[in-house]
Each structure stands twice: as C-alpha cells, then as structure tokens.
Amino acid sequence: MGKEKRTVTAPVATVMVIALLLAGCAPSRPREGGASVEYSAGQNWAKTFSYAATKVAEPRTVAELQAVIQESERLKPLGSRHSFSKVADTEGTLVSMQHFAEIGDVDAAAMTVTVGGGVKYGDLCERLDAQGYALHNLASLPHISIAGAISTGTHGSGSGNGNLATAVEAMELVTPSGEVRRLSRQQQGEQFDGMVVGLGTLGFVTKVTLQVQPRFEMRQYVYEDLPVSSLEQSLDAVMDAAYSVSLFTTWGQGGIEEVWVKTRTGAGQPFAAPSTFHGAKAATKNLHPIRELSPEHCTPQMGIPGPWYERLPHFKMGFTPSSGEELQSEFFVARKDALPAMRAIFALHDKVAPVLQISEVRAIKGDNFWLSPAFGRDSIAIHFTWKKDEAGVLAVLPLVEAALKPYGARPHWGKVFTMAPGELQQQYPKLESFRALMREFDPAGKLRNRFSEAYLNP
C-alpha cells in the first residue's frame, strides 16, 4: 500500500480493526512439490493489499485439493484477488481455485449451467451467449471469479436484480476435513441461504450451478450532471428507470457527474433515451466513470446495441479495468434510507474529496442470504474508489461510517472498513445460525483467520 507517513488518531478498537484489514506479508521462494505449486502469496489485483499467507497452493483436482487440506493446519480459498480486506487471507496456506475452471453445457430443461468455482464471469459469459443463454446480472468487473463473488455477496445494479449469489442453485464444496459435499436449495432448504455467501469459512467451492435465462441484448446510455434537486425529488424514478442504473459522483455541490443507464432491448418498456434525464444531459461521447480518464476500456455506450455481457459490466473483459493503485470501500443501507444516507455523505465532501477517485451508487434487490449485505432489505450500495493513500483513507472512513451508522450500514466484506466487530455483528440477525454452520463444517477451525475470528466470532 501507499508509503506516505501520516499520523492518524483513532480509538483502540479502530486500530485493531485496521491491523486486521491491512496486515502485510513476507515473501517466500517458489518451489514445486506435492500436489501443488507453492509460491509467495503476493498482493491483490490493485497492488494495495499484501497477503499474510506464507504460501499459495494451486490444486488442479479434488484429490489434489484434499491432499493440500490434509497437509495444512490453516488454509483459505483464494479467488481472483479482488478483495481489499483480510476476508480471504490466512497465516497458513492460500488455496488458489483458478484451475477449477471447467464450464459445462447448459441444462436446457432445468435452465442451469454448472461451472468450476474458479471460472471468471467474463469467460463464462461468452460460452453462455453462444449457446443462447444469459445470467441475470453481472458486477461492474467481469474479471472476478464466480466462487469468490458469490461468497462475499458481490452484486451488480438494478432495483429488480439480486446480487450474483441469487443465481446459485447448487454447489459442490470440499470441507476442511476433505469431505466432498453437494449442497442445493432443494436439499438444504433454508440452510442453503447460510451456505452460499459463506466468506470462505465453510469449505472450498469446486463447482457452482447457476440459473440462466434466454440471451438478450442491451443498450447503454450515459447522462451528465444530474442535479442534487433531482435526487431529492426523483431518486426512486432515477434508480428504477431501466434494468441497471449507476450513479457516479465525487459528492460535490454539482450533484451526480454521470448516470449510466443499461436497458434491455425489446423487453417490456425499454428506456426511451430522452435527450435529458431528470435534468441530466445525454453524453455526446463515450465516457469513463472518472471523466478525466479514457473510456477505451469501458463497455460500449451511446445506445449501441450489443449482447448482455458486453453492456452489464462497466469494463471490458479484455482489459485491466484500471491502473490499480486504489483502495475500495462500500456500504449498504436500506432503500428507504437512501436519500438521508446520501445527504450524509454529501455533507462530508470536504473530508472525502481529497482521497476519493469516484463513488458509485447502485440499487440491489434484497435477498435471504444470512451474511449478505442486502439481507432482508432492498438496498442502496454506496461504493468508494479511493486513491492509494492508506493513511488518508483510514482517517476518513470512521467519519463515513459514523455518518451512515443511523441507517444500519453494512460494509462489503471484501472492501476496506474500520467498523468495530460488535457494531457490524448487530446488523446480521442470522449470525448465530451461521456460527453454527461454521462449527458444523469446520469444527477444527482450519478455515478461520483473524478476520473471521474478529467479525464472525465463531
């Protein structure tokens, strides 16, 4: 992370949380041996988080995975390295799931597809589309792994769209004892809602079965300079205007710099694409969410029709989404509290702006997953892409969290936050039920890490 030295005054609890989230790692030399390759754990994709793990294993089969489990006292599954917190870290062995990358054919009768847990959404989407199928939604980045995304409650946008985990029908999981378990909503019932968004604490997801639907095409439009007055008067109308709507802002008095509207073609009442949208003006060229940056890596705009998987994300699969060098945070509040929560952040503009690149505001349909940030309530997610200024961000985050506390804000598990464990735990009414699952699946605590021990308190 950033090397700039700054003095940050924070309560003892906050200091403890920061240490949990941002601890570094010592490198180790690569070597070949056993069932896997072992090498230094390194950093996340943005190069702003260093893993504490001493080695990474890369099993290619269930048998090799079972051998790694047998040899390790502490271990943790690793996806595509898109987390900014210690949720996916361990002081033992990180187990990369990247080689579990098989993509099956669609079961047309069941309208499902089964894939390896290490498959990235971008790789799956082309295969699905070629067979005439689609997923219900995608995150802003198609580069993330399926198992990692569903395990942390990662989402896209759209008032009628649940997070990516809501497409999951079944999973194959290798537990910390090496047992292969096949879990499904049909077999496990309500308990399945505790198993899908599991933060990597229950086992290693080797296969995932996802719901699919017939393929569809979309158009994407961008509008500039949505006034604050339009948010006050018409926030629900703005967020419900199309299949997916994202607001990009730096929280200045100018309001919302960009509104990205993604609409399905020929489905119901597609977005009419007026020249003005609640006071915002239609863009006359392609834009990046950060206006100063080139839109080269962004998905096509200007209403040009294209397949769903080339419009739902903000960034193209074939490109690195940004130059990295960033930190990220995200907080979920109930949809009904969206306006006062946003007002609270606008009031912090002078504090937030110096360390902010851009914020994105999205709507997500509520779900029933016990550890999902959208559990039990339709939600608005307020995302922050910060500059690579660790000390500056950690000084501002407690202010953001305090401003959102009256609205029961829940942080994204894979992003940076400083909320005290006790405060976070109060936001999850099914937490004790999830702790029981942890004890059932991992009685020896092999998958526990400092993050889960602090925030889940098994």
WOSUL-V729137 format. One record per run of one state. SS is the DSSP state (A for helix, B for strand, O for the rest). FROM is the first residue (numbers start at 1). TO is the last residue. If there is no record, write none. Layout:
# WOSUL-V729137
SS & FROM & TO
SS & FROM & TO
This chain:
# WOSUL-V729137
O & 1 & 11
A & 12 & 22
O & 23 & 30
B & 31 & 33
O & 34 & 35
B & 36 & 39
O & 40 & 42
B & 43 & 43
O & 44 & 49
B & 50 & 50
O & 51 & 54
B & 55 & 57
O & 58 & 61
A & 62 & 71
O & 72 & 74
B & 75 & 78
O & 79 & 85
A & 86 & 88
O & 89 & 92
B & 93 & 96
O & 97 & 102
B & 103 & 103
O & 104 & 106
B & 107 & 107
O & 108 & 111
B & 112 & 116
O & 117 & 119
B & 120 & 120
A & 121 & 131
O & 132 & 132
B & 133 & 134
O & 135 & 144
B & 145 & 145
A & 146 & 151
O & 152 & 157
B & 158 & 158
O & 159 & 163
A & 164 & 167
B & 168 & 174
O & 175 & 179
B & 180 & 184
A & 185 & 195
O & 196 & 203
B & 204 & 211
O & 212 & 212
B & 213 & 214
O & 215 & 216
B & 217 & 226
O & 227 & 227
A & 228 & 239
O & 240 & 243
B & 244 & 249
O & 250 & 255
B & 256 & 264
O & 265 & 275
B & 276 & 277
O & 278 & 279
B & 280 & 282
O & 283 & 294
A & 295 & 297
B & 298 & 298
O & 299 & 305
B & 306 & 307
A & 308 & 310
O & 311 & 314
B & 315 & 315
O & 316 & 325
B & 326 & 334
A & 335 & 346
O & 347 & 348
A & 349 & 355
B & 356 & 364
O & 365 & 366
B & 367 & 367
O & 368 & 374
B & 375 & 375
O & 376 & 378
B & 379 & 387
O & 388 & 389
A & 390 & 405
O & 406 & 409
B & 410 & 411
O & 412 & 420
A & 421 & 425
O & 426 & 430
A & 431 & 441
O & 442 & 449
A & 450 & 455
O & 456 & 458
